[in-house]
């Protein structure tokens, strides 16, 4: 193996390592071991059948968009069925995972049917964000298409089995009761869930209206990706909801495991932020928007990419 290949291989190892560490910590902590084992089984079966096998047969990464949200719903079900006590907060956090997973999962089935992913003999149209990912593979020197497709699929499966499950399993282990903190964070989650749906609906109405150009109405006037922002805020709310449980409950866990679980709670937010702004979210979306819409550069100059803010006045060249 050349030095260049070793460098690119290590890049993928470093990408996987935090997820592996957090997943192992969930399995080692007595309070989270049972749901973590069940979740691992659920994610492996789901990603194998819904993404890895069809991805191998077609070299299409887009199947992961079916597996990932249904995997979130799986975390919600595992939380409900493995909790020793179904407190109000435990049911609420399981419901949050089910709502997020089912909302995106049902849409993924509509999208996959539209693009013919499951129809024998039909061309498998890959989503733009994964066509953009192929440009990254080329720039980074990855040669094996089959290996790269599987890496992208299983990286998201590993996230479901590790950092994205941390808030749910920590809360289920603690049997946290309703408090000012938990009510406030649940309201934050619910508001963000609703606003993500509002942003998507505004974009759909604009597309259905037949107007040309870029949607800059409603929430899209203040952020170029308000749906991504409010999706990220849902994960922030879940991490904040779990924080008191992490600080007070895990007296039967070793310090290294507790530290890794703390890192995992932070990574639940950070992983979604990086994904939604760079990996498969805003960056690839804007790459294609600039090529399809002549007015998109002006929209970029006047509107924040991710965090909502007031409309900006573009600088005039001197």
Buried (B, 14 or more C-beta within 10 A) or exposed (E): EEEEEEEBEEEBEEEBEBBEBBBBBBBBBEBBBBBBBBBBEBBBEBBBEBBBEBBBEBBBBBBBBBBBBBBBBBBBBBBBEBBEEBBBBBBBBBBBBBBBBBBBBEBBBEBBEEBEBEEEEEEBBBBBBBBBBBEBBEEEEBEEEEEBBBBBBBBBBBBBBBBBBBBBBBBBBBBBEEEEEBBEBBEBBBBBBEBBEBBBEBBEEBEEEEEEEBBBEBBBBBBBBBBBBBBBBBBBBBBBBBBBBBEEBBEEBEEEBBEBBBBBBEBBBBBBBEBBBEBBBBBBBBBBBEEEBEEBEBBBEBBBBBEBEEEEEEEEEE
